[in-house]
């Protein structure tokens, strides 16, 4: 009980044991609690993410060079619970006010703000960004320096975007990059790409019916000029 319920004290565990028919003193409970419970009562980072995944978003930047060697900055927001990309936008000059506005746009009328927002300690998350997050009631969780694993879900999506998209395409302009991101995020990643952490389901994909599973004719639709394909049951 002490190992599985870190917030329970000796009196609470004594009461639970009494309800199960075990009469022990609180001092006896405290003695065994010291053996099975570690000194850190807050749990691990993995336990925190598992417990609050439905209330956690993560955001980050990555850079994409154009054919003329211009650097474009891609900002995205991802939901940890189902790996859904909630928002993605491109800019040449990211500022704290611009980043704060992206979070506001991500919190649409049908999407409540998260409880926690994970991001690194980039200077682009400045004073204006902090003020806007407090206004939305979002608590910021800043990752330690040089610790990409602390924001592993966002970092994993950056790797997927590079290996599955930008390593095989040439970006010509900011507008071209927006079109590529829209096609990749909307049609390939969120709705069709299977994720092992979700049991091979897509973040926003529909459950496959038994009739679709038994279908023998498959139709393929190209995405990103044939770089990827979407497969559906043929009519």
LINDA-V338106 format. One record per backbone hydrogen bond with DSSP energy under -0.5 kcal/mol. CO is the residue of the C=O (numbers start at 0). NH is the residue of the N-H. If there is no record, write none. Layout:
co = (CO:CO)
nh = (NH:NH)
This chain:
co = (0:4:8:9:10:11:12:13:14:15:16:17:20:21:24:25:26:27:28:29:30:31:32:38:39:43:44:45:46:47:48:51:52:52:54:54:55:56:57:59:61:63:65:69:69:71:71:72:72:73:74:75:76:76:77:78:83:83:86:88:90:94:95:96:97:98:99:100:101:102:105:107:114:115:116:117:118:121:123:125:126:127:128:129:130:131:132:132:133:137:138:139:140:143:146:147:148:150:151:152:153:154:155:156:157:158:159:160:160:161:164:168:170:172:173:174:175:176:177:178:179:180:181:182:182:183:183:184:185:187:187:188:189:194:194:194:195:200:201:208:209:211:215:216:218:220:222:222:223:227:229:231)
nh = (4:7:12:13:14:15:16:17:18:19:21:20:22:23:28:29:30:31:32:33:34:35:36:40:42:47:48:49:50:51:52:54:55:80:114:115:79:117:77:75:73:71:68:65:71:63:73:74:90:61:88:59:85:86:57:82:78:85:76:74:72:98:99:100:101:102:103:104:105:106:107:110:138:56:140:58:142:124:125:129:130:131:132:133:134:135:136:137:136:139:116:141:118:146:149:150:151:154:155:156:157:158:159:160:161:162:163:164:165:166:167:170:66:176:177:178:179:180:181:182:183:184:185:186:187:187:188:189:190:191:192:202:203:197:199:200:198:194:204:212:213:214:217:233:231:229:226:227:226:222:220:218)
